[in-house]
Amino acid sequence: EIEDARAAQVAAEAFSSLPWALFNVFRCIVGQDCNSKDGKPIFVHVARAYGWGYGVIYCVTMLLMTFGLFNVIVAIYVENTVAAAKSNSIIMKQHRLKDSQLAA
């Protein structure tokens, strides 16, 4: 019970105001640094103090953000690669056309 009271205190401290809550959510999702001052993950404290539903919401959010972010990064890479290949193909066609005109 003492540990649950400590977990509630840490969770309440991390989300005591809207700016702190937004900062901690940003830090957890983007920076992957979601630890309290004592080195334990904040959402372990939150789940102990307020129930495992918040832990599940955190896990689902992290899963979606991770796959979503990697999907965007891969899409940008693939789009740039396809655009470079298309540009290279047009340049090669122009060189072949110029070479055939010079040979004629």
HUWONOR-V912141 format. One record per residue. PHI is phi in whole degrees, -180 to 180 (999 if undefined). Layout:
BEGIN
phi = {PHI/PHI}
END
This chain:
BEGIN
phi = {999/-65/-67/-66/-66/-66/-63/-65/-66/-65/-65/-66/-67/-70/-124/-73/-139/-62/-61/-66/-64/-64/-62/-69/-66/-60/-62/-72/-82/-89/-87/58/-115/-118/-111/-85/-63/-87/94/-88/-61/-61/-76/-70/-63/-64/-65/-67/-80/-118/113/-73/-59/-70/-66/-66/-60/-63/-63/-64/-62/-63/-62/-66/-66/-64/-66/-64/-65/-65/-63/-65/-62/-66/-63/-65/-62/-65/-62/-66/-66/-66/-65/-66/-66/-66/-62/-64/-64/-66/-63/-64/-64/-65/-66/-66/-64/-65/-65/-71/-72/-71/-77/-80}
END
